[in-house]
Amino acid sequence: MKLSAKQFFTAVTVLPFLLLANHVYSQQRDQNISLDSLVDSVENKVIKWRRHFHQFPELSNREFKTAKTVAAHLRSLGLEVKTGIAHTGVVGILRGGLPGKVVALRADMDALPVTERVDLPFASTQVAEYAGQKVGVMHACGHDTHTAILMGVAEVLSKIRDKIPGTVKFIFQPAEEGVPVGEEGGAELMVKEGVLKNPDVSAIFGLHISSQTRVGTIGYRPGGMMASVDDFRILVKGQQTHGSAPWNGVDPIVISSQIINSLQTIVSRQMQLTKQAAVVTIGSIHGGVRSNIIPEEVEMIGTIRALDADMREKIHQKVRQIATGVAESMGASVKIDLPMSSSYPVTYNTPELVKQMLPTMKRQAGEGRVVLIDAITGAEDFSFFAKEVPGFYFFLGGRPVDVPPEKAPAHHTPDFYIDESGMKLGVQTLANMALDYLQN
């Protein structure tokens, strides 16, 4: 076959790139095979670590023993280890053998003030103090699995460090569930203390196990994945009087009921719900001690959730405006604390990063097991990391295949349960995402 000058030029120009691409693909394919065998080799360790953390859970900002176990493991792998970040946080730095960017992987370590009801040989019997009370402590949200998975990823990647083009930063975070009153902590404090710096992180990945998602599957969403959260407190101050003569005082109970009803119109009548979802909830209301005494004040506390930053700001405005306006129109005053103690931004998945990592996830879980999901009005302080650098947060299936979704125990409950066979996919996916990101 005789080639024209143009065809010859094209062949000479394109062929080297095709050969290079094929070489890179072969390298990646071989690397994936070696990662698979390494993941297989750590699976039992990961399950063992998870069971240990599950049996001995610790509350937010009190993860002392958990952090010690994590740090010891990272040191045994030859990583640079920093401890005491945001009180009990641990960071391990794995420097690859080749130059490149820095990718961070994050896991949260804290448990909840929940008394376990699941019949497991490694069930928690731990008791601690929370808000001045003695409470049971349980990993009722799966953070024990997150910590164990990331320890497994660190071991897998440490075995191929010479082939890694760049640096992997392993972030083990305390206090995702919220800090004790009067304390700082969590992702916000880690960011403030420079956890994404020195070396500077280019992108960050994280996962959350889900008791409602079928084991072996991954749920993801570009853009707003989880809602912002702001708790708030409204104190309505009236004038105390006898219950038989309400006209002699100002009734903060009636006023509070009017405020609560009016707050519900913020979402139902003032938010563009075709754009994004939002929630305003009053979760607690307290006032008075007797049937025949109208009290002087009533306290209510609630939560605001939004999936859009502008909507979040508008809701804040409206809560203040409505509470103040209703109270003053009825002769009372209000004191509003918004936020009261917790305030997380929207957990935002950088669309370009999601698109880049989608083939990796499908390669690990299988084409039909990586599912686009709806946004969630729950909140996550991974959002503080993703606010600083491109981030991608996804859900890992943990529901046993023989349990229908409607019967799977919810997170933050005494019956929360995870199928440990799903953890292997978590190790595979995070390890390959880090490697693929650095290679590409």
C-alpha positions, 0 to 999 in steps of 0.5 A: 500500500502506497501512502500519500505525503499527507497520510505519511505525515499523519502516521509519523505524527500520531503513531508515537502518541498512540504507542505512548498511550498504549504503554501508559494504559498497559502500565495502569492495567498492570498497576490495577492488577497489583492493587487488586492483589494488595487489596485482597491481602489487607481485607481481613486486617481492615475488618479486624480494625473495624471491629476493634474500633466498633467495640471501643468507640470514642466520642467527638474530640475524645478519640485518643485511643483510636488516634493512637492506633491509627498513628502507630499503623501509619508509622509502621508503614514508614509514613511521615505522621503528624498527631494532635491536629484539631485535638486528636486528628492524625495525618499520614504523608506518603511521598511517592517515588516520582514527582507529581501533585498531592491528593488527600484522602479523608476518614472520620473517627468519632462515634455517637452517644447511642447505646448499641442494640445489635447482637454482635460479638464486638458490640460496644458496651462503652459508656461516656459523659455527654452533655453532663449525662452518662451515655452509651457510645456506639459507632452508629454512623459507620465511622469505624468502617471509614477509619479502617478502610483508610488504614487499608488504603494507606497500607496498599499504596505504601507497597507501591510508593516507588511507582506513585507520581506525587504525594498522598495525604491521609487525613484521619479527622475527629469530631465530624458529628459535632464538637462538645459545647464550648469547643472547636474541632472537626474539619473546620479546625483541621483546615484552620490549622493548615491540614491542606497545606505543606504539602499543598493538596490539589484534590481531596476524596472521601466516602461514607458507608450507607446502611440503606445502599446495597452492598457492592454499589456506589452512590455519587452526585456532582455539585451539591451532594449534601446540605449545609446545616445551621442550628439555631436558638430563638428565645421569646421573652414575654411577661409572666402572669397567672394562667387565668388572666392572660391579658395581664401579661404577654404569652410567649407560648402562643407567640412561639407557636405563631413563630413556628407556623410562620417559619414553615412558610419560608420553604413552602412559599419563599424558596424556589424549590424547583432549584434545590431543596431546603428544610427549616425544622424546630426540634425542641421547644421549652417553656413553663412549669405549671398549668396555671402560670404563663411563663416569662420566656420560651426557648426553641431550637431548630435546624436549617438545611439547604443545598444552595448557598444563596438559598441558605443565606436567604433562609437565615434572613427570613428566620430572623425577620419572621421571629422578630416581626411576629414577636414584636407585633404581639408585644414580646422580644426575641433573642436569636442565635443563628448559628447556635453551635454547628454551621457547615457549608454545602458538601459540593462535589467538583463536577470536573473531578467527578467526571474524571473519577467516574471511570475509576469507580465504574472499573472498581464496582462495575458499570451498573453498580455506580449510581447517580443519586439524589441530593441529601439534606443530611450534612457533612463537615467534609464540606470544609475541605471541599470548600478549599480544594476540589473535592469528591465525596461518595456513598459506599453500599453497606446494606446486606443483599437480603435486607430490603431498603425499608427494613435497613436500620437507619444511621444514628440508631441503636440498630445500625448495621453494616455488611463488612463485605462492602468495605473491600470495595471502599479500599479498592475505590479510594486507592485507585482514585488516588492513583488515577488522579495522580497519574492523570 
